[in-house]
C-alpha cells in the first residue's frame, strides 16, 4: 500500500510566519479543511489538488535542498497520511513545522515536528472547533497562534494565555492581526500596554508579495 496525499501545491519561498519567519522554506500545502474561518486566505486549498505518492512528494521537497519544511493546508491533519509524511520529512533531516487549526488531535504527530497550533478566536467564527485537549500535548518545541480580529478577540486570547499558562508551555505564543480587520499598530500597542509574553506576528509573505499563491 503506497501512501498518497492530496496536494494543492509544493513551493519554495520565505517562511512568512512563526519562529522561523524569514527563513527559506519548502511549503507542502495539503488540500482540504473541515473549518471555514471567516478570514481564511487559502480557500483555494479547500478542494481540487493532485493525488501524489509520498515518495514523489519527498523527491519534490528534496529538489529544493531545503533546511526547513512547513506542512500546511487547508488542514493537513485532515488527511491521515499527513502523519507518515511528517515522520519521513523528519527522517530526511529537515527542520519540520506543521500548521494546524487545533481542531484535530495533534498527539500522534512525530515529536520532532514543531506544531504551530492556531487557537481559533470568536472572531474567526470557528472557536467552537478548538480541541482544548491538544494543549496538554504541547511542548517547548511547539508554537501557539492567535489570529486577532478585534479588541474582543484580544481580550479572549489574553484570557486563554493566562488560563493555560501558554507562555510557559510552548516556545512561542504568536498574536497576529487579521489582515484588513485589525490594525497591526493597534495590536502592537495593546501587547506593549499589557506587557504580554507574546510575539507580535506580521505575515511577511503578504508584505513582500501581496499574498500571491505560490509564495
Order of alpha helices (4+ residues) and beta strands (2+ residues): beta-beta-beta-alpha-beta-alpha-beta-beta-beta-alpha-alpha-beta-alpha-beta-alpha
